[in-house]
Amino acid sequence: MACGLSYPRPAATLATVAHLSQADGGPYFLGRFDTTDPNGPRFAWSGSSIFARFTGTGISVTLNELTQPTSFGAGQEAEGNEYDVVIDGGKPTLLAPHFGRGTYLLAGGLSSTSHSVMLTKRTEAFVGTAQFLGFTVQGEPLAAPRPLMVDRRIEIIGDSISCGYGVLGVNSDCHFSPATQNAAQAYGYLVAQQLQAEVHDNCWSGKGVYRNIDNSSTNTMLDLWQLSLPGDIKTTWEFSTWQPQVVVINLGTNDFSQSVPDALAFEDAYRRLVAQVREKYPNALIFCALGPLMSDTYPVGQKALSTARKYIRSVVKSSRDAKVFFIEFPMQGTEVGCGYHPNVDTQAAMAAQLAKAIRAKTGWTK
């Protein structure tokens, strides 16, 4: 279960460790956090963020990295989670913590005035689960309201495209690595920035809605998106705590990666996901997205893109729901990162297209 956080608030000192709840003015947690461990919330999904305000000259974070670093390819060093650190809305810096518990300086030598910090998980769930154990402030923690005052919320349900797989790669030759992945440069995070919205990026590389890239039909996104921690089936997400006005489903690439799936099986799974989303979010606009990796030339002779378009349009039409829409991202050109995944330019173009579509349906203006 994940809901409002509740941790004891220590007396303020020169160096205050802030284990604070959202309710009593501590850090604001954006994304899905499991709060069953009293030592601190655990998190795994891409883009999970922790925001805080403080007055003082420096701030550190204590994290417990719960997943042993892994080598994701021959000759590659073992790697674990990576994070973007943003101080006072400035340029992100990289944090790459080691396995286990550690305390890391995020900023020092600041002016003794009010500041903000945002810690964002760049890497996706299978790279690792982490636990937030608190900030240490050289000064005083301040009440940390939500970083955005506009009440807008977007949820993404997707695969590697939505996770920012390979987005930092210079070409298609590189393979997956945490160093070339960044959810904060994927279209979901970018569109949220453009629309001044909060975002939950629930994605996992290789996953489909009916079947995964390895042809398995278990632990698809139909199952995983309902969890706080996608690697732990006991951590059911409490949907009432965060109700998005917009949900984007961008799945199907992996379902079609080997061959065209059976129409009835694929459409049934997709309909069930749309029905689940509608049950959990009665008033949300649901965008069923396609692209930009698919084409009609691969797999050879399968007409994957045309067939996927037909299947998903059929699901949208049969939903008889005026708030369910189809959107297609154009097939990418040469703007590719690792493993032919969208690079920063393609992700930015996707975000611009999606932002336009969302504005048209919601009336949101910046």
N, C-alpha and C positions, 0 to 999 in steps of 0.2 A: 504494500500500500504506500502511496505517496500523497501527502497532503500538506497542510501548514506545518512548518518546522517548529520544534519546541526544544530549545537547549538552554541551559542555565546561563544567566548573564552575570559575569564576574564584575567586581568593583573596578572602576576605571583607575588605571595607573599610568605611569609614563609609557610602559609597553603593555598594551592591553590586548589579550587574546580574545577575539570576538566570536564566541559561539552563541550567536544570537538568532532569534526567530524573525521571520518576516513581521509577525504581529507586534513585536516590541522594538522594532526599529533597527534590526540588524541587517545582514546581507540580504539581497533579493536574489532568489534562485529562479532562473529562467530555463525551462526544460523539464525533463522528468527526473526527479530525485526520489530515491527510496529512503524513507525516514525510519525504518524499523530498528536500526542500530542506534542506541542512545549516544554513541561516541561521535556520530556525525553522519550526514546524508551521503549515500552512494549514488554514483551516476555513471552512465555509459554511452548514451545516445550522442550522436554528432551534434556539435553546436551548443551543448549544455553550458550554461554560463552562470557566473556568480558575480554580482555587482554590489559594491559597497562605497560608502562615502566616509571620509575621515578628515580630521584636522591634524596636521603634523608633518614631519619631515621624511617619513619612510613607512613602508608597509611590506610585510612578508606573508606568505601563505604556507600552511602546513597541509600536505596531502599524504594520503596513504594509497600508493599505487598497488592495486590488488592483483594485477595480472603480470606474470613473468614476461619480460620482453621476448619477442620472437623474431627470427630471421625469416623474411618473407620471400626469399629467393636465394639461389646458389651464389655464394660469395658475398651476400649482404650481411652486414652486422645486425645483431639482434636489436630491435627497436621497440619502444613502447609508446605511450600516449604523448602527444604534444599539444601545447596550448598557445593561444594568442593572449598577450597581456597588453591591455590598453589603459594608460594613465591619462586622466583628464581629457579623454576623447582624442588622444594623439595617435601617432603611428604605432601599429602593433609591434611588439617584440616577442621573441620565441622563448617559451619555457619547455624544456624537455626533462622532466623529473626522472629520477632513478626508481627502480623497483622498491617497494616498501615505503616506510614512513620517512618523510624528509621535510625540512623547512627551507623555503627559497625566497630570497630577497626579490621583490617585484619592482621596487623603486626606493631610492635613497637620495639624500641631499636635496630634497624638495624644499620649497619655501614653506614656512610654518603657517600655512593657511589651509583652506578647505580644498580637498581633492577627491577624485573618484577613481575607482579601479574596476575594470571588467576583465574577468578571466574566462576564456572561451575554449572549449575542447575542440581542437581541430580534427582529431582522429575519430574514427567510427567505433562502434560498439565492439566488434570482434578484436580490435587492437587492445582494448583493455577497459576494465572497470576501475574507477577511482573513488576515494572517499575524501570529502572535505572535512578537515579537522580544525579549521579556523584561520583567521587573519591575526597577525601580530602588528599592531600599529605603534609607531614611534610618535605618540601623541594621543589623541582621543578619537574613538569611533563616533560617527554621527548617525543620526537616523538616515536610513537608506531607502527612500521611496523608490518605486519603480523607475528605471532610467528613462522611460518614455511616459509622458503624461497623456498621450493620445491612447484611447482604449481600443486598440486594434490588435487582432491576433490571427496569425496564419499558421496552419499545421501542414507539414509535408509528410507524405507517406511514400517512400521511394527506395531506390536501389543505389548503386555506386554513383550514378549521375548526380543524385541528390546529396550524396556524401562528399562530393568534391574529390572523388578518386582521380589521381593523376593530374589535377588541375594546375599544379605547379611544374609539371613536366615540360621540357623544351620541345619535345617531339614524341612520336608514338613508340619509340624504341624502348623506353624505360618501362619497368614493371612496377607493380604496386609497392609503395613504401610509405610509412607514416610521414616521411620528410616531404613527399610530393603531394600529400593529401591536405586539404584545408576546407572544412565545411563552411568557414566564414567567407570563402570565395566561391561558393556554389550558389546557384540561382535562388534558392530558397532564402538564404541569409541576405543576399543582395536585394531581392524584391522587398523583403521586410525593411531594409534600410531605406529604400526608395519611398516606401509607403508609411514610414515611421510606425511600424508595427512590431509586436513581439512575434517570435517564431519558435516553433518546436519542430526540429528536423529529425523525424523518425525514419532512418534509412539503414540499409545493410547491403553491402556489395554482394552481387550474385544471387539476390533473392528475387523471387517472382510472386505473382498473386496465386497462380495455380501450381506452377512447378518452378524449381530453382535452376540455376545454370548447370548443376550437376545432375539434372533430371529428377531429383528427389521431390516429393510432394508433401513433405513434413517440414515444419518450421519455416513456412513461407511467411511473407509479410502479413498475410491474413491472420496468422497466429501471433507474430512477434509484436505487432503495433499496439496490442492491448496491454503490454507489459511496461513497468517502470524500468526494469533492467532486462533487456532482451535475452540475456543468458541465464535468467533465473525465472522459471515459470511460477514461482510463488509470489512474485512481486507485481501483482495486478495494479494497473494504474487507476487512480481515482479520477474519472473523467469530469466529475462535477467541479473539480478545483480549477479548471482552466478550460473555458469554452471558446474555441475559435469561431470567428465569423466566416473564415475561408479555409477550406481544406483542399489541398492539391494532391491527387493520387498520380504518381508518375511511375507506373509499373508496366511490365510486359516485355521489355527488352530481353530479360533473361528467360522468360517463358518461350520466346521465339528464337533463342540463340542457337539451338541445335537443329530444330525442325519446327514446322508449324504445329501447334497443339490442336487437339480436338476442339472443335468450336463449342460444343455443348459443355465440355469440361471447363474450358477457359472462361467462357461467359458466365457459367454458374458460379465459379469462384470469384470472379470480378463483381458479380451482382451481390454476392454475400458480403464482400468487403464494403461496397457502397451502402448496403443495408445496415451493416454494423456502424458505419460512420454516421448515417442518418439517425440511428437509434441513440447513439451517444451524443450527437450534436444536432438536435432537432431543427435548428434555425440556420445552420451553416450553408453557405454556398459551396458546392463540391465541383471542382474542376478535374475531369479525367483527362490526363495529359498523355501524349505520345511523342517519343523522339528525345534527342536528335540522332542517336546512334544507328537506328534501324534503317535498312534499305531493302529494295527488291532484288538486289544482286547477291545478297548473302543472308542465310545459307543458299547456295546455288540452286536455282530452280524452285525455290520455295515461295517467292513473292511475299516475304515476311512482312514488310511495311504495309503493303496494301491490305493484306489479310488482317493484321493487327488493327489497322484503322477500321476495317469493316466490323470486327468483333467488338471493339470498344464503343463505336458509334451505336451498335445494336444494344449494348448494355445501357448507354445513356438514354436512348429512345424508349426502351422497354421499362425504364425506371418510372416513367410517367411523373417525373418530379421536375417542377419548373425551376428548381434551384440546382440542378445537375447539368453540367455543360461539358462539351468536348473542346480540347485545345491541342493543337499539334505544333510542336517545335520543328522548324525546317531541318532537314538532314544537314548535318555539319559539313563544312568544306575542309580546308587544310588547317583550320584553327583547332588542333588537337593536342592533347597532352599524353601522358603515359597510357599505353594500351588502347590508343585511339579514343580515349575519353575526352570530353570537352575541356579545353583549356580556359584560361581566364577570359579570353575574348568571347568564346562561345557561351560560357556561363553568363557573362554580362549581357549578351544579346538575348538569351533566354529570359533573364530577369526583366529586361526592358519590355519584352513581348508580354510576359505574364503580368507585369505591373499595369500595362495598358488594359488588359482584359479584366483584371480585378477592379480597376477604377471604373470601367464601363458598367460593371454589375453592382458595385457598392456605392458609387458616388464619392468615394474617398478622394480627397484632394490633399496635397502636401501642406 
